[in-house]
Amino acid sequence: MDAVRLILLSRRALAGSVEGRQIMAEAWQSCALAQAIGSRLAVSGPPELRGEALGLTELAGSGCGILGAPPLGVGDLRAARLTELGDAHESLHRLGGLLGEVGIALVGLASAADEEATYWQCMEAIDAADEARDRVLEMLRRLAVRDQVLTERDAAAG
């Protein structure tokens, strides 16, 4: 399945989560998906993105570690269904939106947390999601610069 479809599935699942465990599980799924997309970009994406993509992979992996893997059945890991990235710009734009929504959901969960451990777990996961989103935004910026250079080169050649 392509990255955009998986991101949309994750956004819907996160939006439909109401219980704390569900929110944490969907936040974990989203971090795992960001990690998979970062890995794919680092290996086969545009050269301009490879360093930032590695950083995204590390930060999203950190988010997964903070949140702890939810109990999943065979085939429930959305990130494992990633078969293609599609358009890097669109995938990154949508991934940035998903990571922002993860942060918002975790803020809500942290503010309602009865246990201090849950509060701090959410706060650390918010930081990881925010830093991962920053990497995504940097990759989008680099794509915009690359596209501008290519447009200027084509205009000069034409």
N, C-alpha and C positions, 0 to 999 in steps of 0.2 A: 504494500500500500504506500502511496506517496506521502511525503511529509505533511503537506497541507491538510490532507484528509485526516491524518492521525492527530494533528494539532486541533482541528475542528472537533474531532471526537473527544479529545481531552478537555477542551473548553466546555463542551456540553456536559461532560461527566462532572467536572469541577463545579459548574453552575448548579447542577442538580444535587450536589452534596449538601446535606444539612447537619449531619452528625459529625462530631469532632473526628472520629476515626475515619469516616469517609473522606473528609476534607484532607486529613493527613495522607491517606492512601492516594488520593488524586493529586496532591502536591508531589508525592513521591513519583507517581507515574509521569507527571509533567517533567520533573527533573531527569528521570531516566530517558525520556524522549529527547530532551535538550542535549543530554550526554550523547545519545546515539546520533543526533543530527550533527553535533560538533565533531564527533569522530569521523562521520562520513565526509564532512567538509574538509577536515584536516587531511584526509587521504586523497579525495578526488575532487575537491572543490577548487575554485579559482585560487591561484598561487597567492594572491594578495590577502587571502583570508586564512591561510593555514595556521599562522601563529596564534591569531585570535581564536580560531576554531579549537585549537588545542587547549587554550585557556578556558573556553566554554565547556569543553569536556571535563576538565578538572573541577571547575566550579559546580557544574551540575552534578558531578559525582559526589562532591562534598555535600551538596543538598540531599542527595539520596542517603548518604551515610548519616547525616544529622537526623533525618526523618525516620530512618529505619525501614527496611522492606516490609510491606504489608503481606499478609498471607494471600498468595495468588495461586489460582489454579493454572493448569497447563493451558497455554494460549491466552492468558489474561494480561500478559505484559505487552502493552501497546508498542513500546519501543522495539520489540522483537519483530514486529510486523513491518518495520520500515524497509522498503525495497528500493525506493528512489527518492531523491531530493526534489526533483522538478526544478522550477525556477528558484534559484538561490535567493533572489531579492524577495519574492513573495513568501517563501518559506521562512526566511529570517524575520520579515515584517510580522508575520502571524505568530512566530515563536516569541518574539518580543512582547506581543500582546498577551500571550498565554502566561509568560513569566510574570508580567505585571499583575495579572489576575490571581496568580498563585500568591504573590505577596499580599494582595488585598485580602484574600480568603484567610491567610495565616494571621494577618493583623486582627481580623475579626475573631478568629479562634483564640489568639493570645489574650485579647481583651476580655474574653469570657472564661478564660481558664481558671479552674478552681485550684489546680496544683501548680506550685512554683516550677516544678520540672517541666511541665507542659508549656508553661509560659516561656521559659528560656529556650526550650527546643524550638518553639515557633519563632522566637526572635532570631536565633541562629540560622534557621531555615530561610527566614525573610532576607537576612543579609546575603546568604548564598544565592537566592533567587534574584535579588537586586543586582548583585555583581555579575551574575550570568546574563541578565538583561543588558547591563552595560556593555558586555562583550558583544552581544547581538547588535546593539546600536552602533558600536564601533565598526563591526563588519558591514553594516548597511552604509555607513559613511564611506568606508573604503570602496564599496561597490559603486557608490555615486561618483567618487573621484575617478575611478577606473572608467566608468561610462562617459564622463565628461572628457577625459583625455582621448578616448577612442573617437568621440564625436568631433573633437577639435582636429584630430589627426585625419579623419575622413574628410572634413571640410577643407583642410589644407591641401589634401591630395586631389580633391575634386575640382 
